[in-house]
Amino acid sequence: MTYTLTLKPEAPAFLRPQRFVLKVEGERIADVEYRPDPGEEVPFTRRERMRFGEIVETSTRICPDSGIAHGLALCYAIEALVETPAPPCAERLRLAAAELERAASHLTTLAALFRILSLMPLARTCADEATAIRAALAGLTGGDVAAWLRPGGLAREADAATWTVLAEVEPILTRLFSLAERTIARRMLLARTVEIGVISATAAMQYGLAGPLARAAGLSADLRRDAPYGAYAELTPELALQEGGDVHARMAVLFLETLESLRLVQRVVQERQEGPTRVRLPEPLPAAAASAAVEAPRGPLRYHVASDGRQISEVRFQNAPQLDRLLARTVLVNAALDDAALIVVSTDPCDTCLVQPQI
C-alpha cells in the first residue's frame, strides 16, 4: 500500500514552513518531492546612497543566525578591494565573535535534534547554553552586530569589559565538554542515529557539500585551515571530522565544533592582543573588484564586491550548498518514516541561505 504524507520539519533556521511530500510504502519512504521555498530576495533599493555601514548592516540581517559571518565576509571583501587589512586586535575579536556565533548556531540545531528524539533534558541544556553564548556575543558586540562591525575593523575599542565578557565562555566550555563526553556515545543516541540518513563521501563530493555536513561525511575542507583569513593563521582550529555520514556523525561534528569554537575564544582571551581596532580606509575607492570568503556555521560563504571609483556598485554572495531536491531524495528514500524529521533537521537546513541576492 502506498500513501503520501507532507512533512514540515521544525529546523531552527527554517523561517518558512518547508514541505517535503513523502510517498510511503509500508513504513519506508519510497520517494520524496521537495521544492525549497527561499522566500523573497532581500531588497537593496538604496544601494547608490548606502555607506559602508549601511551595506554591512544589510548583510548582517540576511540570515538570522549567521549575521556575523555575512558581515565579516563583506568586510573582508571591501578590505581586499582597498588593500587595507584590519588591525590584529580587531581580527582577534572578529574571530571570537564568529566562533561564538558558530557555537550558538550548532547548539540550537542540537537542541532541535534532541527534541525530535524526545531527549528533553538534553534539548533544554543545549538551548540554555546557546542562550548563554548569545549573551556573551551580545556583550562583545554591544548587542548590535551591524554597529560593531566595520570595514577596516571594529566600531569601538576593546576595553576591560570586552575581555571580561569573553572570559565568561570558560565555564560554558567546561559544562559542554562534560555534556559531550556523556552524550555522543550514549547507547540510546547511537541506536537512533547510527546508519540513519547516510550521506557518503562520494555523494558529498558529487553534491559539492561543504561545512559540517561535508565534514561529517569525511571531507576535510574548512576555510579556516585551508585558506586562513584574519586571525585564523595564528589561531588555527582543530578539525572535527567524522566518516559515518549519518545523523550521529553530523551530531558529533556539531558537538565537537562547538567545543573547538569555545576553545578558540578562550585562546583569544589567554593570548590577548592589545592595540587599535580600526584603520581608516583610503579614499576614493579604486575602480576594481574583489572577493573574500569565510567559514560560516554552515560552510563557506563568499562575497564579491565591485566599485565604480566612487562607491560600491555591486555586491554578490554565495553560500555553501543547502539541502535541495536531489540531496533530500538521497537521504530520505528508503529511510523509515519515523526518522524523516530527524534526518532533515540533522542536515541543519536554512531557507534564508537559499537566497542569492544581488546587493
C-alpha positions as MATLAB code, in Angstrom:
seq = 'MTYTLTLKPEAPAFLRPQRFVLKVEGERIADVEYRPDPGEEVPFTRRERMRFGEIVETSTRICPDSGIAHGLALCYAIEALVETPAPPCAERLRLAAAELERAASHLTTLAALFRILSLMPLARTCADEATAIRAALAGLTGGDVAAWLRPGGLAREADAATWTVLAEVEPILTRLFSLAERTIARRMLLARTVEIGVISATAAMQYGLAGPLARAAGLSADLRRDAPYGAYAELTPELALQEGGDVHARMAVLFLETLESLRLVQRVVQERQEGPTRVRLPEPLPAAAASAAVEAPRGPLRYHVASDGRQISEVRFQNAPQLDRLLARTVLVNAALDDAALIVVSTDPCDTCLVQPQI';
ca = [
       0.000    0.000    0.000;
       1.323    3.439   -0.990;
       0.230    6.734    0.548;
       1.504   10.295    0.665;
       2.349   12.443    3.691;
       3.527   16.033    3.944;
       6.396   16.714    6.327;
       7.075   20.218    7.680;
      10.150   19.727    9.874;
      10.885   22.357   12.518;
      14.503   23.085   11.687;
      15.843   26.086   13.664;
      16.793   28.014   10.513;
      13.535   27.424    8.644;
      11.751   30.764    8.799;
       9.005   29.493    6.488;
       7.295   26.079    6.504;
       9.213   23.818    4.131;
       7.132   20.989    2.658;
       8.546   17.542    1.977;
       5.984   15.372    0.192;
       6.772   11.770    1.091;
       5.437    8.735   -0.769;
       5.439    5.863    1.671;
       5.283    2.110    1.127;
       4.784    0.212    4.346;
       6.953    2.029    6.885;
       9.608    3.169    4.394;
       9.872    6.286    2.269;
       9.700    5.333   -1.414;
      10.052    8.783   -2.963;
      10.429   12.445   -1.981;
       9.324   15.670   -3.571;
      10.977   18.770   -2.123;
      10.912   22.155   -3.744;
      12.704   24.573   -1.405;
      10.950   27.870   -0.764;
      13.659   30.539   -0.371;
      11.156   33.361    0.003;
      11.734   36.789   -1.462;
      15.164   38.176   -2.207;
      16.497   40.820    0.131;
      15.846   44.271   -1.389;
      18.705   46.779   -1.694;
      16.873   49.577   -3.427;
      19.050   52.315   -1.906;
      22.401   50.849   -2.877;
      23.522   54.031   -4.652;
      23.056   56.015   -1.419;
      24.423   53.418    1.003;
      27.588   53.975    3.012;
      29.786   51.122    4.156;
      27.965   50.880    7.478;
      24.561   50.586    5.826;
      25.761   47.890    3.440;
      27.263   45.926    6.347;
      24.055   46.337    8.343;
      22.024   44.919    5.461;
      24.356   41.928    5.112;
      24.191   41.088    8.829;
      20.398   40.787    8.580;
      20.281   38.367    5.647;
      20.497   35.235    7.805;
      19.260   35.348   11.419;
      21.948   33.052   12.858;
      24.865   33.868   10.527;
      24.867   37.652   10.667;
      28.470   37.829   11.869;
      29.617   35.555    9.036;
      27.823   37.627    6.387;
      29.120   40.903    7.779;
      32.665   39.575    8.067;
      32.764   38.181    4.534;
      31.572   41.538    3.192;
      34.104   43.475    5.278;
      36.939   41.229    4.126;
      35.886   41.728    0.500;
      35.852   45.520    0.901;
      39.222   45.429    2.699;
      40.622   43.353   -0.169;
      39.228   45.894   -2.612;
      41.111   48.768   -0.939;
      44.071   46.548    0.079;
      43.779   47.606    3.724;
      43.502   44.864    6.374;
      42.041   45.364    9.824;
      44.407   45.643   12.836;
      45.460   42.467   14.713;
      43.355   43.259   17.798;
      40.248   43.668   15.652;
      40.940   40.396   13.871;
      41.169   38.519   17.199;
      37.843   39.951   18.345;
      36.242   39.260   14.960;
      37.345   35.636   15.296;
      35.839   35.448   18.793;
      32.508   36.795   17.515;
      32.452   34.377   14.577;
      33.169   31.394   16.818;
      30.541   32.409   19.369;
      28.031   32.617   16.520;
      29.085   29.177   15.243;
      28.770   27.606   18.695;
      25.327   29.104   19.315;
      24.087   28.002   15.888;
      25.341   24.430   16.347;
      23.861   24.121   19.836;
      20.491   25.379   18.615;
      20.446   22.644   15.965;
      21.469   20.031   18.527;
      18.640   21.186   20.804;
      16.173   20.690   17.933;
      17.520   17.196   17.265;
      17.253   16.191   20.907;
      13.656   17.425   20.959;
      12.857   15.200   17.970;
      14.468   12.293   19.832;
      12.374   13.147   22.931;
      15.554   13.721   24.962;
      14.128   16.815   26.573;
      16.750   17.400   29.324;
      19.498   17.387   26.683;
      17.422   19.677   24.463;
      16.923   22.184   27.283;
      20.603   22.095   28.225;
      21.751   22.803   24.663;
      19.178   25.569   24.270;
      20.225   27.163   27.573;
      23.922   27.048   26.666;
      23.162   28.550   23.250;
      21.364   31.391   25.044;
      24.379   31.918   27.319;
      26.706   32.058   24.318;
      24.470   34.549   22.524;
      24.548   36.676   25.668;
      28.357   36.679   25.533;
      28.201   37.617   21.851;
      25.815   40.464   22.640;
      28.169   41.641   25.371;
      31.086   41.615   22.936;
      29.274   43.487   20.164;
      27.143   45.761   22.320;
      24.053   43.917   21.164;
      24.237   45.356   17.647;
      26.484   43.469   15.242;
      25.916   45.970   12.437;
      27.047   48.885   14.600;
      30.083   46.957   15.891;
      31.475   45.526   12.667;
      33.001   47.867   10.088;
      35.257   47.611    7.018;
      38.697   48.326    8.420;
      37.990   46.742   11.794;
      35.503   47.430   14.559;
      33.485   50.476   15.529;
      34.744   50.593   19.127;
      37.908   49.863   21.056;
      38.372   46.841   23.273;
      38.182   47.619   26.986;
      38.230   45.662   30.251;
      34.566   44.765   29.843;
      35.322   43.188   26.455;
      37.762   40.708   27.934;
      35.539   40.057   30.954;
      32.659   39.081   28.681;
      34.841   36.706   26.669;
      36.257   35.144   29.845;
      32.707   34.068   30.748;
      32.949   31.473   27.980;
      35.298   29.272   30.039;
      32.657   27.773   32.387;
      30.354   27.211   29.400;
      33.137   25.235   27.706;
      33.672   23.170   30.843;
      29.978   22.285   31.064;
      29.699   21.441   27.361;
      32.818   19.285   27.368;
      31.274   17.182   30.127;
      27.942   17.081   28.267;
      29.538   15.955   25.007;
      31.565   13.297   26.785;
      28.397   11.858   28.362;
      26.233   12.183   25.269;
      27.993   11.359   21.991;
      28.494    7.657   22.840;
      25.177    7.311   24.688;
      23.622    3.942   23.804;
      20.141    5.289   23.131;
      21.529    8.013   20.878;
      23.616    5.512   18.918;
      20.601    3.272   18.411;
      18.517    6.103   16.982;
      21.132    7.851   14.829;
      23.828    5.466   13.546;
      23.378    4.465    9.866;
      20.366    6.757    9.621;
      20.231    9.281    6.775;
      23.657    8.408    5.398;
      25.473   10.779    3.044;
      28.578    9.007    1.791;
      31.819   10.790    0.988;
      31.166   10.086   -2.680;
      27.712   11.662   -2.510;
      29.069   14.620   -0.552;
      31.635   15.265   -3.270;
      29.055   14.774   -6.020;
      26.730   17.372   -4.486;
      29.583   19.760   -3.696;
      28.790   19.745    0.014;
      30.873   21.771    2.443;
      30.926   22.801    6.098;
      29.804   20.442    8.895;
      27.609   18.467    6.500;
      30.664   17.503    4.447;
      32.987   17.037    7.415;
      30.520   14.509    8.863;
      30.956   12.526    5.629;
      34.750   12.503    5.897;
      35.610   15.520    3.709;
      38.202   17.651    5.470;
      37.669   21.057    3.840;
      37.493   24.068    6.192;
      38.436   27.575    5.038;
      39.736   28.467    8.500;
      42.508   25.908    7.953;
      42.754   25.649    4.165;
      42.745   29.395    3.374;
      43.266   31.160    6.718;
      41.876   34.683    6.945;
      42.016   37.241    9.723;
      43.453   35.731   12.908;
      42.987   32.099   11.848;
      46.551   31.916   10.579;
      47.633   32.212   14.239;
      44.637   30.576   15.924;
      44.054   27.520   13.757;
      41.132   25.294   14.801;
      41.365   21.542   15.188;
      39.307   19.829   12.509;
      36.189   17.971   13.674;
      35.943   15.081   11.229;
      33.668   12.034   11.154;
      33.323    9.396    8.453;
      29.910    7.836    9.077;
      27.957   10.429    7.107;
      24.864    9.615    9.181;
      22.791   11.531   11.717;
      25.135   10.523   14.531;
      28.199   11.750   12.626;
      26.503   15.077   11.946;
      25.566   15.477   15.605;
      29.118   14.596   16.670;
      30.594   17.200   14.319;
      28.233   19.863   15.668;
      29.216   18.987   19.237;
      32.956   18.863   18.535;
      32.944   22.074   16.512;
      31.089   23.827   19.319;
      33.807   22.806   21.772;
      36.550   23.893   19.377;
      34.853   27.254   18.778;
      34.786   27.951   22.508;
      38.419   26.826   22.842;
      39.362   29.398   20.204;
      37.517   32.114   22.135;
      39.366   31.003   25.255;
      42.672   31.388   23.400;
      41.710   34.899   22.299;
      41.376   35.786   25.983;
      44.523   33.984   27.071;
      46.618   35.444   24.234;
      45.141   38.904   24.478;
      46.066   41.222   21.619;
      46.137   44.889   22.555;
      46.097   47.822   20.154;
      43.762   49.752   17.858;
      40.685   48.044   16.454;
      40.142   50.101   13.309;
      42.043   51.697   10.454;
      40.804   54.380    8.126;
      40.107   53.145    4.612;
      41.623   55.039    1.695;
      39.511   57.437   -0.361;
      38.439   57.451   -3.083;
      37.673   53.810   -3.737;
      39.545   52.180   -6.613;
      37.519   51.224   -9.677;
      38.051   47.497   -9.172;
      36.543   44.280   -7.846;
      37.487   41.872   -5.067;
      36.128   38.878   -3.198;
      36.596   37.142    0.135;
      35.271   34.017    1.817;
      34.731   32.908    5.412;
      33.746   29.625    7.021;
      30.195   30.353    8.192;
      28.326   27.988   10.558;
      27.018   26.002    7.557;
      30.150   26.220    5.414;
      31.908   28.594    3.015;
      30.322   31.987    2.430;
      31.839   34.165   -0.310;
      31.220   37.847   -1.017;
      32.162   39.666   -4.208;
      32.227   43.464   -4.320;
      32.928   45.979   -7.087;
      33.401   49.730   -7.108;
      32.920   52.279   -9.898;
      35.584   54.510   -8.355;
      33.109   56.463   -6.257;
      31.066   53.920   -4.343;
      30.283   50.218   -4.007;
      28.399   49.421   -7.195;
      27.928   45.668   -6.860;
      27.789   43.070   -4.093;
      27.044   39.366   -4.532;
      27.292   36.456   -2.167;
      27.313   32.690   -2.489;
      26.503   30.214    0.289;
      27.583   26.647    0.793;
      25.179   24.163   -0.859;
      21.992   23.594    1.121;
      19.528   20.728    1.335;
      17.954   20.569   -2.114;
      15.673   18.273   -4.080;
      18.353   15.742   -5.039;
      20.052   15.618   -1.643;
      16.696   15.260    0.117;
      15.950   12.259   -2.057;
      19.364   10.762   -1.312;
      18.999   10.921    2.461;
      15.286   10.131    2.741;
      14.486    7.414    0.187;
      14.379    4.001    1.912;
      14.517    5.641    5.337;
      11.964    4.790    7.997;
       9.105    7.263    8.063;
       9.671    7.935   11.778;
      13.217    9.119   11.013;
      12.291   11.673    8.329;
      12.203   14.792   10.512;
      15.370   13.718   12.342;
      17.261   13.258    9.073;
      16.174   16.588    7.601;
      16.987   18.611   10.719;
      20.367   16.865   11.099;
      21.489   18.498    7.829;
      20.962   21.900    9.539;
      19.000   23.343    6.600;
      18.450   27.101    6.255;
      15.882   28.571    3.882;
      17.359   32.084    4.084;
      20.662   30.716    2.816;
      18.917   29.530   -0.346;
      18.585   33.172   -1.423;
      21.329   34.560   -3.663;
      20.532   38.287   -3.813;
      22.167   40.994   -5.864;
      23.061   43.774   -3.455;
];
